[in-house]
Amino acid sequence: DLMMETTLQTELGQLSDTLCDVLTLNDLTPERWQLIVKYKTSFYSFYLSVAFAMTLAGITEKEAYDAARDILITMGIYFQAQDDFLDCYSPPELLGKIGTDIADKKCGWLFTKAYHELANDSQKAFLDENYGKCKVGSPEEIKIKELYTELGLKEIYAKYEQDSYDKIMTMKDSLAGATLRKAGVPWDVFEKFLAKVYKRSH
């Protein structure tokens, strides 16, 4: 049941992501980004493995699964924002692949912030003309990356990353953390997950 549920959630996220191909840039909002990454990434990358282990350990309290989900979905959304940031700014030799989000018209964290919250009319017009219509390494793609930097997205991301880390760590002493401890799930499980992704560079 857990595998089937997670498969459905992931497919819904992938579908929402694929639909962006036929949407306008105005439709690629921060809210849509959060919806996509919650379902496309968070459930299978973070929640599923912990829920599997909880099931194997014989934990049956629904409240414990709900608490684990709250923590791990938050972590998964942060992870995807980080992935979007690295797609733009991490060198290909370090990332292990060439970032293609700009060329592929992805509903990414950087784009949604820039287009809907930071860009002026002329900057938005440039994005309208070139986002998802340029090739990797082209002058237009480079200009979009420069625009992201001009808009302060490196600094905004650094704050978002720290805020996300702090938010997750405060969950240790929250009702969710207490519920998990009562069910026999140690906080170390979540801290080890977070340690793998916090401030990673590739």
WOWOBEL-V477900 format. One line per field, one symbol per residue. ss: DSSP state (a for helix, b for strand, c for the rest). burial: I if it has 16 or more other ideal C-beta (glycine too) atoms within 10 Angstrom, else O. Layout:
ss = ???
burial = ???
This chain:
ss = caaaaaaaaaaaaaaaaaaaaaccaaaccaaaaaaaaaaaaaaaaaaaaaaaaaaacccccaaaaaaaaaaaaaaaaaaaaaaaaaaaaccaaaacccccccccccccaaaaaaaaaaccaaaaaaaaaaccccccccaaaaaaaaaaaaccaaaaaaaaaaaaaaaaaaaaacaaaaaaaaaccccaaaaaaaaaaccccc
burial = OOOOOIOOIIOIIOOIIOOIOOOOIOOIIOOIIIIIIIIIIIIIIIIIOIIOOIOOOOIOOOOIIOIIIIIIIIIIIIIIIIIIIIIIIIOOOOIOOOIOIIIOIIIIIIIIIIIIOIIOOOIIOOIOOIIIOIOOOOOIIOOIOOIIOOIOIOOIIOOIIOOIIOOIOOIOOOOIIOIIOOIOIOOOIIOOIIOOIIOOOO
